[in-house]
């Protein structure tokens, strides 16, 4: 089926873009019943509606001619809710009308209004703009609408949501009554219907956004994840699909910044879009995506409105949206104009019911599953490498000379292995994924060690008590020597092991199994690193930190051959630098203990190495220090730790 257009310049432009068959909305607006009538169109984002109304108003603008007369007062006005959508519409209409000699001018917020004034004064056939900027030009007399033949309100429901009703009404009241009015909206809420009745003349209603219209070309998938595995799941989903462009949605600006930093550190080419960016920063980010310098965009719902990215085949909901309509708007960034796309929802166990409700309200059947594993991704990498363009490009004489020189010096296996290393080096490493059931109430044995041997990284309980302040996180016993480090962040800045652990791994380039106990104090956090990787870790942590400028350094105050636990025999509940407790108290608090095991710090028998003592509040050691049971003096500062609590704990351990 070919496009039903009688305008040769437009048909030529469509043919060059390989538009060989119209979409349903394009067919509907060009039907005989819709010709020269006001239109009220319900069509989803990505259904080809920009080309649809571009073709629909062509007969009004060209009036049978093949080319436009010299530009003067504009003949058509297109109103869009956001800068990005307006600029996208500008680009679409520019190529559609290029052989008709059309001059298309954009007027959007965030751009230089004086430049727009000069372009309007020079004449235009079509003006595309945002409501606020267009109203500003109208009030200042810079935009002449006396010759308008058609007005198009694109994404009208979104303009209502953004509070542009008064601006839309001002534009419609200012333009000639003889104009043709085309109103396009993804949905038709009461406000849109009322606007149509007031400003349109017996509008012809078109609905092409049925059950299949919004997501016929989108494959929805739900991925069950452990609560603390969101970032790792995003990494593996991106690596699994390897989309030319991908859009990852978060619910807050902070989450966008954090996830962008995480992906940058993993080696992804990624940009962020959030409300705190300037227009110039947004433009640069979008340009990086369009020209291929960046392949991943992390964005909030508001910041992503109206953007259209080329080759966008993947949308990831890192955080579940607030409602079903938002989910469809997010997913609608892919699967556009006949292209296939994938929309992936990451679903922690605690939000399973919410995800099911969103999908049911949207009438979507999603494919359930778990996150791609590192082994699955490595297998795909092998297959992709064999199909890489390196093997399909024509071999030159210089290539053959170098190949023969390599073969003379190295075996084919060595050369192939080096090629494999080079290929892997340009790819972000896949992550180990926890079982979705982990991270919420994992089973432990009687000593507190996790039965499956995993670390406590994913122990992000949906409900239940957090670790006590200063108490080491329950982790595996290190079978080899260890070195202790300190991070300049503690409880006062909401430090938690669940996000400290992956940060430490990223900063130092180590595996989670190389980390032992983690002690979170008031202003610092002390953690144990395997001696095997400690030197390399110390080198890598000197690089700048992209997370929160958290300084990490070795614990220099521990004597040689002695760990910080030996220097601090008790499990610290507060930073010793802040409490002012010195070595004298530490010596007193050791009274009544059994002998320390040779070669091991005292803390190894405490909770920091995967064991937890079963303390009784009523039983006291007979040799407890005299001050242990004394009440705190009246008027003592609440911020000062009670010595008795620590002494009791020490004596109970004895």
C-alpha positions as CSV (number, residue, x, y, z in Angstrom):
1,X,0.0,0.0,0.0
2,X,1.4,3.4,-1.0
3,X,0.8,6.8,0.6
4,X,-2.5,8.4,-0.6
5,X,-0.9,11.8,-1.4
6,X,-1.2,13.7,-4.6
7,X,1.6,16.1,-3.9
8,X,4.7,14.9,-5.8
9,X,7.3,16.8,-3.6
10,X,6.0,15.2,-0.5
11,X,5.8,11.7,-2.2
12,X,9.4,12.1,-3.3
13,X,10.5,13.0,0.3
14,X,8.6,9.9,1.6
15,X,10.2,7.6,-0.9
16,X,13.7,8.8,0.0
17,X,12.9,7.9,3.7
18,X,11.6,4.5,2.7
19,X,8.1,5.3,3.7
20,X,6.4,2.6,1.6
21,X,3.2,2.1,3.5
22,X,1.2,4.4,5.8
23,X,0.6,3.7,9.5
24,X,-3.1,3.5,10.7
25,X,-3.2,7.1,11.9
26,X,-1.8,8.3,8.6
27,X,-4.3,6.4,6.6
28,X,-7.2,7.7,8.8
29,X,-6.3,11.4,8.5
30,X,-5.9,11.2,4.7
31,X,-9.3,9.4,4.2
32,X,-11.9,11.1,2.1
33,X,-14.1,11.7,5.1
34,X,-11.4,13.6,6.9
35,X,-10.3,15.9,4.0
36,X,-10.5,19.7,4.9
37,X,-12.2,19.0,8.2
38,X,-11.2,19.8,11.8
39,X,-9.8,16.6,13.3
40,X,-9.9,15.2,16.9
41,X,-7.4,12.4,16.8
42,X,-6.5,9.9,19.5
43,X,-3.1,8.4,18.6
44,X,-0.3,7.1,20.7
45,X,3.2,8.6,20.7
46,X,5.3,6.9,18.1
47,X,2.4,6.1,15.7
48,X,3.6,8.4,12.9
49,X,1.3,11.2,13.7
50,X,3.8,14.0,12.8
51,X,4.0,12.8,9.2
52,X,0.2,12.3,9.4
53,X,-0.7,15.9,10.1
54,X,2.1,17.1,7.9
55,X,0.4,15.3,5.0
56,X,-3.1,16.2,6.2
57,X,-2.5,20.0,6.0
58,X,-0.5,19.9,2.8
59,X,-3.6,20.5,0.6
60,X,-4.5,23.6,2.7
61,X,-1.0,25.0,2.6
62,X,0.0,24.3,-1.1
63,X,-3.5,24.8,-2.6
64,X,-2.7,22.6,-5.6
65,X,0.7,24.0,-6.2
66,X,3.9,21.9,-6.1
67,X,6.0,24.5,-4.4
68,X,5.4,27.3,-1.9
69,X,5.4,31.0,-2.8
70,X,8.2,33.1,-1.1
71,X,7.9,33.0,2.7
72,X,5.9,35.7,4.4
73,X,3.3,35.3,7.1
74,X,3.1,31.7,8.3
75,X,0.4,29.4,6.8
76,X,0.6,26.7,9.6
77,X,1.2,26.7,13.3
78,X,2.2,23.6,15.2
79,X,2.1,23.7,19.0
80,X,3.9,21.0,21.0
81,X,4.3,20.7,24.8
82,X,8.1,20.5,25.1
83,X,11.2,21.8,23.5
84,X,12.4,18.4,22.4
85,X,9.1,17.5,20.8
86,X,8.9,20.8,19.1
87,X,12.4,20.5,17.7
88,X,11.7,16.9,16.6
89,X,8.5,18.1,14.8
90,X,10.6,20.8,13.2
91,X,13.0,18.3,11.8
92,X,10.3,16.0,10.6
93,X,8.4,18.7,8.7
94,X,11.6,20.1,7.3
95,X,12.5,16.9,5.4
96,X,8.8,16.2,4.5
97,X,8.4,19.6,2.8
98,X,12.0,20.0,1.6
99,X,11.1,19.6,-2.1
100,X,8.2,21.9,-1.8
101,X,10.5,24.8,-0.8
102,X,9.0,25.2,2.7
103,X,10.7,27.4,5.3
104,X,10.1,25.9,8.8
105,X,10.9,28.0,11.8
106,X,11.0,26.9,15.5
107,X,10.1,29.0,18.5
108,X,10.8,27.2,21.8
109,X,11.6,28.1,25.3
110,X,15.3,28.0,26.2
111,X,16.4,29.4,22.8
112,X,17.4,32.9,21.9
113,X,14.1,34.8,21.3
114,X,15.9,37.5,19.3
115,X,17.1,35.0,16.7
116,X,13.6,33.6,16.5
117,X,12.3,37.2,16.0
118,X,14.7,37.7,13.1
119,X,13.7,34.4,11.5
120,X,10.0,35.2,11.8
121,X,10.6,38.7,10.3
122,X,12.3,37.0,7.3
123,X,9.2,35.0,6.7
124,X,8.1,31.4,7.3
125,X,5.6,28.9,5.9
126,X,5.3,26.7,9.0
127,X,6.0,27.7,12.6
128,X,6.6,25.1,15.3
129,X,6.8,26.1,18.9
130,X,6.0,25.6,22.6
131,X,2.9,27.3,24.1
132,X,4.7,29.8,26.3
133,X,7.2,31.0,23.6
134,X,4.5,31.3,20.9
135,X,2.3,33.3,23.3
136,X,5.2,35.6,24.0
137,X,5.8,36.3,20.3
138,X,2.1,36.8,19.8
139,X,1.8,39.4,22.6
140,X,4.9,41.2,21.3
141,X,3.5,41.3,17.8
142,X,6.4,39.3,16.4
143,X,4.3,36.4,15.1
144,X,1.8,37.3,12.4
145,X,-1.1,34.8,12.4
146,X,-3.4,36.6,10.0
147,X,-2.7,34.2,7.1
148,X,-2.9,30.9,9.0
149,X,-4.6,28.1,7.2
150,X,-4.1,25.4,9.8
151,X,-3.3,25.0,13.5
152,X,-2.2,21.7,15.0
153,X,-2.1,21.0,18.7
154,X,0.2,18.0,19.2
155,X,0.2,16.0,22.5
156,X,-2.7,18.1,23.7
157,X,-3.3,16.0,26.8
158,X,0.3,16.5,27.9
159,X,-0.1,20.3,27.4
160,X,-3.1,20.2,29.7
161,X,-1.1,18.2,32.3
162,X,1.7,20.7,32.1
163,X,-0.7,23.6,32.8
164,X,-0.8,25.1,29.3
165,X,-4.6,25.3,28.9
166,X,-4.6,29.2,29.1
167,X,-1.8,29.4,26.5
168,X,-3.6,27.0,24.2
169,X,-6.8,28.9,24.5
170,X,-5.0,32.3,23.9
171,X,-3.4,30.9,20.7
172,X,-6.8,29.5,19.4
173,X,-8.6,32.8,20.2
174,X,-5.9,34.8,18.4
175,X,-5.8,32.8,15.2
176,X,-8.3,33.3,12.4
177,X,-11.7,31.6,12.7
178,X,-11.3,30.3,9.2
179,X,-8.4,28.1,10.1
180,X,-8.5,24.3,10.1
181,X,-7.8,22.9,13.6
182,X,-6.2,19.5,14.1
183,X,-6.0,18.3,17.7
184,X,-3.8,15.2,18.4
185,X,-3.8,13.5,21.8
186,X,-2.7,10.1,23.2
187,X,-5.9,10.0,25.3
188,X,-9.1,12.0,25.2
189,X,-9.9,13.2,28.8
190,X,-12.8,15.5,29.5
191,X,-10.6,18.6,29.2
192,X,-9.5,17.7,25.7
193,X,-13.1,17.0,24.6
194,X,-14.3,20.3,26.0
195,X,-11.5,22.2,24.2
196,X,-12.4,20.5,21.0
197,X,-16.1,21.5,21.3
198,X,-15.2,25.1,22.0
199,X,-12.6,25.7,19.4
200,X,-13.3,23.2,16.6
201,X,-16.1,23.1,14.0
202,X,-17.9,19.7,13.9
203,X,-14.5,17.9,14.3
204,X,-14.1,14.5,12.7
205,X,-13.1,12.1,15.4
206,X,-10.4,9.5,14.8
207,X,-9.4,6.8,17.3
208,X,-6.5,4.6,16.4
209,X,-5.1,4.0,19.9
210,X,-7.0,0.8,20.6
211,X,-5.6,-2.2,22.6
212,X,-2.9,-2.7,20.1
213,X,-2.2,0.9,19.2
214,X,-0.1,1.7,22.2
215,X,2.2,-1.3,22.4
216,X,1.8,-3.6,19.4
217,X,5.5,-3.3,18.5
218,X,6.7,-3.4,22.1
219,X,7.7,-6.6,23.9
220,X,7.2,-6.2,27.6
221,X,9.3,-8.2,30.1
222,X,9.3,-8.3,33.9
223,X,12.5,-9.3,35.6
224,X,12.4,-10.4,39.3
225,X,15.3,-9.1,41.2
226,X,16.7,-8.9,44.8
227,X,16.0,-5.5,46.3
228,X,19.7,-4.5,46.4
229,X,20.4,-5.8,42.8
230,X,18.8,-3.0,40.8
231,X,22.0,-1.5,39.5
232,X,23.5,-4.9,38.6
233,X,20.3,-5.9,36.9
234,X,20.4,-2.7,34.8
235,X,24.0,-3.4,33.8
236,X,23.2,-7.0,32.7
237,X,20.0,-6.0,30.8
238,X,21.9,-3.4,28.9
239,X,24.7,-5.9,28.1
240,X,22.3,-8.6,27.2
241,X,20.3,-6.6,24.6
242,X,23.2,-4.4,23.4
243,X,20.7,-1.9,21.9
244,X,22.2,1.0,19.8
245,X,20.3,3.3,22.1
246,X,18.6,2.6,25.5
247,X,16.6,4.7,27.9
248,X,16.6,3.9,31.6
249,X,13.9,5.5,33.8
250,X,14.2,6.5,37.5
251,X,11.7,8.3,39.6
252,X,13.9,11.0,41.1
253,X,16.8,13.3,40.1
254,X,19.0,11.8,42.8
255,X,18.4,8.3,41.5
256,X,19.3,9.5,38.0
257,X,22.6,11.0,39.1
258,X,23.5,7.9,41.1
259,X,22.7,5.4,38.3
260,X,24.5,7.5,35.7
261,X,27.6,7.5,37.9
262,X,27.3,3.8,38.4
263,X,27.0,3.1,34.7
264,X,29.9,5.5,33.8
265,X,32.1,3.7,36.3
266,X,31.2,0.4,34.7
267,X,32.3,1.7,31.3
268,X,29.0,2.6,29.6
269,X,28.7,5.7,27.4
270,X,25.8,7.3,29.3
271,X,24.2,10.7,29.7
272,X,21.5,11.9,32.1
273,X,18.3,13.9,31.6
274,X,16.7,15.5,34.6
275,X,14.9,18.7,35.5
276,X,18.1,20.3,37.0
277,X,19.9,20.5,33.6
278,X,20.1,23.7,31.6
279,X,18.7,23.7,28.1
280,X,22.3,23.7,26.7
281,X,23.2,20.6,28.8
282,X,20.0,18.8,27.6
283,X,20.8,19.7,24.0
284,X,24.3,18.4,24.3
285,X,23.1,15.1,26.0
286,X,20.5,14.5,23.3
287,X,23.0,15.3,20.5
288,X,25.5,12.8,22.1
289,X,22.7,10.1,21.9
290,X,21.8,11.0,18.3
291,X,25.3,10.9,16.9
292,X,26.3,7.7,18.8
293,X,28.8,9.2,21.3
294,X,26.4,7.9,24.0
295,X,24.3,4.8,23.9
296,X,22.4,5.0,27.3
297,X,20.2,7.8,28.7
298,X,19.1,7.7,32.3
299,X,16.1,10.0,32.8
300,X,13.2,11.0,34.9
301,X,9.6,10.9,33.4
302,X,9.3,14.7,33.1
303,X,12.8,15.1,31.6
304,X,12.1,12.4,28.9
305,X,8.9,14.0,27.7
306,X,8.9,14.6,23.9
307,X,12.3,13.1,23.1
308,X,12.7,10.9,20.1
309,X,15.9,8.9,19.9
310,X,17.1,7.1,16.8
311,X,17.5,3.3,17.1
312,X,16.0,3.2,20.6
313,X,15.2,-0.4,21.0
314,X,15.3,-0.8,24.8
315,X,13.5,0.9,27.7
316,X,14.3,-0.1,31.3
317,X,12.2,0.8,34.2
318,X,14.9,0.8,36.9
319,X,12.1,2.0,39.3
320,X,8.5,1.2,38.7
321,X,6.4,4.1,37.4
322,X,3.6,5.6,39.5
323,X,0.7,4.5,37.2
324,X,0.0,2.5,34.1
325,X,-0.3,5.6,31.8
326,X,3.2,6.7,32.8
327,X,4.5,3.2,32.1
328,X,3.1,3.3,28.6
329,X,4.5,6.8,28.0
330,X,7.9,5.6,29.1
331,X,7.7,2.5,26.9
332,X,6.4,4.5,24.0
333,X,9.8,5.9,23.5
334,X,10.6,2.6,21.7
335,X,8.6,0.6,19.2
336,X,7.9,3.7,17.2
337,X,6.7,3.9,13.6
338,X,7.1,0.2,12.8
339,X,10.3,-0.4,14.8
340,X,10.3,-3.2,17.3
341,X,11.3,-2.5,20.9
342,X,11.6,-4.1,24.3
343,X,10.4,-2.6,27.6
344,X,11.8,-4.2,30.8
345,X,10.4,-3.7,34.2
346,X,12.7,-4.5,37.1
347,X,10.5,-5.9,39.9
348,X,11.8,-6.4,43.5
349,X,9.9,-9.0,45.4
350,X,8.2,-6.5,47.6
351,X,6.7,-4.7,44.5
352,X,5.5,-7.7,42.6
353,X,1.8,-7.0,43.3
354,X,2.2,-3.4,42.2
355,X,3.9,-4.4,38.9
356,X,1.0,-6.9,38.2
357,X,-1.5,-4.1,38.8
358,X,0.2,-1.7,36.4
359,X,0.3,-4.3,33.7
360,X,-3.3,-5.3,34.2
361,X,-4.5,-1.7,34.1
362,X,-2.6,-1.2,30.8
363,X,-3.9,-4.5,29.4
364,X,-0.4,-5.8,28.8
365,X,0.8,-9.4,28.9
366,X,4.5,-9.3,30.0
367,X,7.0,-12.1,29.7
368,X,8.2,-13.0,33.2
369,X,11.8,-13.9,33.9
370,X,15.0,-13.2,35.9
371,X,17.9,-11.0,35.1
372,X,20.5,-12.3,32.5
373,X,23.4,-13.9,34.2
374,X,27.0,-13.2,33.6
375,X,27.5,-16.6,31.9
376,X,24.6,-15.9,29.5
377,X,26.1,-12.5,28.6
378,X,29.6,-14.0,28.0
379,X,28.1,-16.6,25.7
380,X,26.3,-13.9,23.8
381,X,29.6,-11.9,23.6
382,X,31.3,-14.8,22.0
383,X,28.6,-15.1,19.3
384,X,28.6,-11.3,18.7
385,X,32.4,-11.3,18.4
386,X,32.3,-13.9,15.6
387,X,29.8,-11.6,13.8
388,X,31.7,-8.4,14.4
389,X,32.4,-6.1,11.5
390,X,36.1,-6.8,12.0
391,X,35.6,-10.2,10.4
392,X,33.3,-9.0,7.6
393,X,35.3,-6.0,6.4
394,X,37.5,-6.4,3.3
395,X,41.1,-7.3,4.1
396,X,43.7,-4.9,2.7
397,X,47.3,-5.6,1.7
398,X,48.5,-3.8,4.8
399,X,46.3,-6.0,6.9
400,X,47.8,-9.2,5.3
401,X,51.4,-7.9,5.9
402,X,50.7,-7.3,9.6
403,X,48.9,-10.6,9.9
404,X,51.8,-12.6,8.4
405,X,54.3,-10.8,10.7
406,X,52.1,-11.7,13.8
407,X,51.9,-15.3,12.7
408,X,55.7,-15.4,12.3
409,X,56.1,-14.3,15.9
410,X,53.1,-15.8,17.7
411,X,50.9,-18.9,17.5
412,X,47.4,-18.6,16.1
413,X,46.1,-19.3,19.6
414,X,48.0,-16.5,21.1
415,X,46.8,-14.0,18.5
416,X,43.2,-15.2,18.9
417,X,43.4,-14.9,22.7
418,X,44.8,-11.3,22.3
419,X,42.0,-10.5,20.0
420,X,39.5,-11.8,22.5
421,X,41.0,-9.7,25.3
422,X,40.8,-6.6,23.1
423,X,37.2,-7.3,22.3
424,X,36.2,-7.9,25.9
425,X,38.1,-4.8,27.1
426,X,35.8,-2.5,25.2
427,X,32.7,-4.1,26.9
428,X,31.5,-3.4,30.4
429,X,31.8,-6.5,32.5
430,X,28.6,-8.3,33.4
431,X,27.6,-8.5,37.1
432,X,26.9,-11.4,39.3
433,X,23.2,-11.5,40.1
434,X,21.6,-12.6,43.3
435,X,18.7,-15.0,43.4
436,X,15.5,-12.9,43.5
437,X,14.6,-14.5,46.8
438,X,17.7,-13.2,48.4
439,X,18.0,-9.8,50.0
440,X,14.9,-10.1,52.1
441,X,15.1,-12.4,55.1
442,X,17.9,-14.7,54.1
443,X,18.4,-17.8,56.2
444,X,21.5,-18.0,58.4
445,X,23.0,-20.7,60.5
446,X,23.3,-20.5,64.3
447,X,26.5,-18.4,64.1
448,X,24.9,-15.8,61.8
449,X,26.8,-16.8,58.6
450,X,24.8,-16.9,55.5
451,X,24.1,-20.5,54.5
452,X,24.7,-20.1,50.8
453,X,28.1,-18.5,51.3
454,X,27.1,-15.2,49.7
455,X,28.0,-11.9,51.2
456,X,25.6,-9.5,52.8
457,X,25.6,-7.1,49.9
458,X,22.0,-7.8,48.9
459,X,20.6,-7.8,52.5
460,X,18.2,-5.0,51.8
461,X,15.3,-6.2,53.8
462,X,11.9,-4.9,53.0
463,X,11.1,-5.0,56.7
464,X,13.0,-6.0,59.8
465,X,15.8,-4.5,62.0
466,X,18.9,-3.0,60.6
467,X,22.4,-3.7,61.9
468,X,23.1,-2.1,65.2
469,X,25.4,1.0,65.0
470,X,29.1,0.1,64.9
471,X,28.4,-3.6,64.7
472,X,30.3,-5.4,62.0
473,X,28.2,-6.6,59.1
474,X,27.9,-10.4,59.2
475,X,30.3,-11.6,56.5
476,X,32.5,-14.6,55.7
477,X,35.6,-15.4,57.6
478,X,38.7,-14.5,55.6
479,X,40.9,-17.6,55.1
480,X,44.0,-15.5,54.5
481,X,45.6,-12.4,55.9
482,X,43.9,-9.0,55.6
483,X,44.5,-5.3,55.6
484,X,42.1,-2.7,57.1
485,X,41.0,0.4,55.3
486,X,38.8,3.4,56.3
487,X,36.2,5.3,54.3
488,X,35.3,8.8,55.3
489,X,31.6,8.3,55.7
490,X,29.6,6.9,58.6
491,X,26.2,6.6,60.2
492,X,25.8,10.3,60.5
493,X,25.7,10.4,56.6
494,X,23.4,7.3,56.4
495,X,26.2,4.8,55.5
496,X,24.9,1.3,55.0
497,X,26.7,-1.9,54.1
498,X,24.2,-2.6,51.2
499,X,25.6,0.3,49.1
500,X,29.0,0.6,50.7
501,X,30.0,-2.9,49.5
502,X,29.4,-2.4,45.8
503,X,31.0,1.0,46.0
504,X,34.1,-0.4,47.6
505,X,34.2,-3.2,44.9
506,X,34.0,-0.6,42.1
507,X,36.5,1.8,43.6
508,X,39.1,-0.8,44.2
509,X,38.4,-3.2,41.3
510,X,38.0,-6.2,43.6
511,X,35.4,-8.9,44.1
512,X,32.9,-9.0,46.9
513,X,34.6,-12.1,48.3
514,X,37.8,-10.0,48.9
515,X,36.0,-8.0,51.5
516,X,35.6,-9.2,55.1
517,X,34.0,-7.4,58.0
518,X,32.6,-3.9,57.6
519,X,32.3,-1.7,60.7
520,X,30.1,1.4,60.4
521,X,31.1,4.1,63.0
522,X,29.7,7.6,63.5
523,X,31.8,9.4,60.9
524,X,33.9,6.7,59.3
525,X,33.6,3.1,58.1
526,X,36.3,0.5,58.6
527,X,36.5,-2.6,56.4
528,X,38.7,-5.5,55.9
529,X,40.4,-6.3,52.5
530,X,42.1,-9.6,51.6
531,X,45.9,-9.2,51.8
532,X,46.2,-10.8,48.4
533,X,44.6,-7.8,46.7
534,X,45.3,-5.0,49.2
535,X,48.2,-3.5,47.3
536,X,46.3,-3.2,44.1
537,X,43.3,-1.9,46.0
538,X,45.4,0.8,47.7
539,X,46.6,2.0,44.3
540,X,43.1,2.1,42.7
541,X,41.4,4.0,45.5
542,X,43.6,7.0,44.9
543,X,41.6,7.9,41.7
544,X,38.8,10.4,42.0
545,X,35.5,9.1,43.3
546,X,32.4,9.6,41.1
547,X,29.9,8.6,43.8
548,X,30.1,11.2,46.6
549,X,33.8,12.1,46.9
550,X,34.2,9.5,49.6
551,X,37.8,9.3,50.6
552,X,39.2,5.8,51.2
553,X,42.6,5.2,52.8
554,X,44.5,2.5,54.7
555,X,44.2,2.4,58.4
556,X,47.7,3.7,59.3
557,X,47.2,3.7,63.1
558,X,47.2,-0.1,63.4
559,X,50.6,-1.5,64.6
560,X,52.4,-3.8,62.1
561,X,50.9,-7.3,62.2
562,X,48.0,-6.1,64.3
563,X,44.5,-5.5,62.9
564,X,42.3,-2.7,64.1
565,X,40.2,-5.1,66.2
566,X,43.3,-5.9,68.2
567,X,43.7,-2.2,68.9
568,X,39.9,-1.9,69.5
569,X,39.1,-5.2,71.2
570,X,35.4,-4.4,71.6
571,X,32.8,-4.1,68.9
572,X,32.7,-0.3,68.6
573,X,29.3,1.4,68.8
574,X,30.7,4.9,68.4
575,X,33.7,6.4,66.8
576,X,36.5,6.4,69.4
577,X,37.7,9.7,68.2
578,X,34.4,11.3,69.1
579,X,33.8,9.5,72.5
580,X,37.2,10.4,73.8
581,X,37.8,6.9,75.2
582,X,41.5,6.0,75.3
583,X,43.7,3.0,75.8
584,X,43.3,3.0,79.5
585,X,39.6,2.2,79.2
586,X,40.3,-0.5,76.6
587,X,42.7,-2.1,79.0
588,X,40.2,-2.1,81.8
589,X,37.5,-3.4,79.5
590,X,39.6,-6.5,78.7
591,X,39.4,-7.8,82.3
592,X,37.6,-11.1,82.7
593,X,38.2,-12.2,79.2
594,X,39.6,-15.6,78.1
595,X,42.9,-15.7,76.3
596,X,43.0,-14.4,72.7
597,X,43.6,-16.9,70.0
598,X,47.2,-16.6,68.6
599,X,47.5,-14.8,65.3
600,X,43.8,-13.7,65.2
601,X,42.3,-10.4,66.2
602,X,39.9,-10.5,69.0
603,X,37.1,-9.4,66.7
604,X,37.3,-12.7,64.8
605,X,35.4,-14.3,67.6
606,X,32.8,-11.6,67.4
607,X,30.0,-10.8,65.0
608,X,32.3,-9.1,62.4
609,X,33.5,-12.5,61.0
610,X,30.3,-14.3,60.5
611,X,29.6,-15.2,64.2
612,X,27.1,-13.6,66.6
613,X,27.3,-14.0,70.4
614,X,24.1,-14.8,72.2
615,X,24.1,-12.2,75.0
616,X,21.8,-12.1,78.0
617,X,20.8,-8.8,79.4
618,X,20.4,-10.1,82.9
619,X,23.7,-12.0,83.3
620,X,26.8,-10.0,84.3
621,X,30.4,-11.2,84.5
622,X,31.6,-11.3,88.1
623,X,34.8,-9.4,87.1
624,X,33.1,-6.5,85.3
625,X,34.6,-3.1,85.6
626,X,33.4,-1.0,88.5
627,X,32.0,1.7,86.3
628,X,30.0,-0.6,84.1
629,X,26.8,-0.6,86.1
630,X,26.9,3.0,87.2
631,X,24.0,5.1,85.9
632,X,24.7,8.1,83.7
633,X,24.9,11.4,85.6
634,X,21.8,13.6,85.4
635,X,22.2,16.1,82.7
636,X,24.7,14.0,80.7
637,X,24.6,14.7,77.0
638,X,22.4,12.3,75.0
639,X,25.0,12.2,72.2
640,X,27.7,10.9,74.5
641,X,27.7,7.0,74.5
642,X,27.0,5.3,77.8
643,X,30.2,3.5,78.9
644,X,28.2,0.9,80.7
645,X,26.7,-0.4,77.5
646,X,30.1,-1.2,76.0
647,X,31.5,-2.6,79.2
648,X,28.5,-4.9,79.6
649,X,29.0,-6.2,76.1
650,X,32.7,-6.8,76.7
651,X,32.1,-8.8,79.9
652,X,29.3,-10.8,78.3
653,X,31.8,-11.9,75.6
654,X,34.1,-13.2,78.3
